[in-house]
Amino acid sequence: MKGVLFSVIFTLILIVVLSLVLLQRENVSYERHNIFLTQEIKDLKYTYNSIERSIHILSDVTVKRAVISSLNEIIDSGSFFADNKTEENLLELIWNGTLNGTNISGMGDNTLSNSISELEIFYKDTKDYDISINLKQSKISLDNSFYILFSATAEINISKEGLARISKEVEIIEKVWIDDFEDPLYLINITAGKGSRKIKKSEYIGDFSELILSGNTESGWCYGELVITDNITTIPDKDEKIAVVATALIYSPSEINDFCGIISESNFPANVTIPRLKNNNATTILIDNSNILLSGGKGKVWNISNFIKHVDNKRYINSTSGPSFFDRMEGKNYCSYCSANRSVGLESFADKNELLSYGIDVEVDATNIEYLYMNITSGVDVGLDESNTGVTEFKYFRIDEDSIERYFK
């Protein structure tokens, strides 16, 4: 009996041990499966995030390629886009690589449609996922003067059989900076293909000038190199200089009027017609050899070193007075894409000496190119260019009344 009892007990113990071993194996297998599933789901999420980032990058690259292709077509043909067609044309290039149904070599197969298809194929082949990407409701516009805005709704579906599925709808928004893109209006309408200019945002927006002095002056504007002297008769090229005279003015009006403008501590003789300013601290505040702007009408003297650099470097600022980037692609010299709550225009200066060097007949006249590429209403002339052309009237730009406070305030 004892032998039988021990056999039964041993058998029971063996069964318990085997059960525990089997249970442990099941637990280990279950844990391994859970770990596997967790890792697979993480990989699915990582893949989704990677796809979303890729769509942003592809959208940015495709928009830039579409803009460059558009500019190339405009420049090669010498013809601008039709009125209010820029947004439509860019979307056609982005999706189809065509303009009015004609293939554009600059796009080739690099459309957003092709790029999205290649992205699907890549992840299907490398991850063995079932993936579908659908972009819809795409729009393109000007976000501000210096950025193009591309937006679309992306439906992203990604799944693996027997595992999991992710299905999301996300907004794709890309802002593309237009810095370094060609200005087609300048190239075609202003220089007839003789002078190229790239759009570059000014480094001095909001910091164009520094108010130096205030006082009473005659009406008018005068720009020139500042010369501090007590002997105005020895100064060459007086019409390009603003004289600062510390002593009493004993000179004749004809000698004084030879200057662009004059600043003095004493009273002026009668019949002085040039812009002038009386200030007892003039000689101590102003710095020799500075370029300044003397404003008679406003009674102010400005240090305009930054403004001169802005003009010399051919920079652009945001302004409703100038045509937007899309307007320039349509050959317009005004901002049709601007609205009361949407200032997307670009403002810049055309160097009349540069235009003269291209053989372009430019005159100082309100009907000719002086400011904003022919967009002239009313304004005042401010001399800026000091290059030695022998044609002194080409020293002046016309500042539009609506924009002058952007530079001098």
Secondary structure, DSSP 4 states (H G I P E B T S, - for coil): -HHHHHHHHHHHHHHHHHHHHHHHHHHHHHHHHHHHHHHHHHHHHHHHHHHHHHHHHHHHHHHHHHHHHHHHHHHHHT-PPPTT-HHHHHHHHHHHSEETTEE-TTTTT-SHHHHHHHHHHHHHHHH--EEEEEEEEEEEEEEETTEEEEEEEEEEEEEETTTEEEEEEEEEEEEEE-TT-B-HIIIIIITTTS---B--B-TTTT-S-EEEEE----SSEEEEEEEE-S-GGG-SSGGGEEEEE-S---S-HHHHTTSSEEEESSPPPTT--S-EEE-TTHHHHSPTT-EEEEETTTTEEEE-HHHHHHHHTT-BEE-TTS-BHHHHHTT-SS-TT-BTTB--BEE-B--HHHHHHTT----SSTTSSSBSTT---SEEEEE------S-GGGGEEEEETTTHHHH--
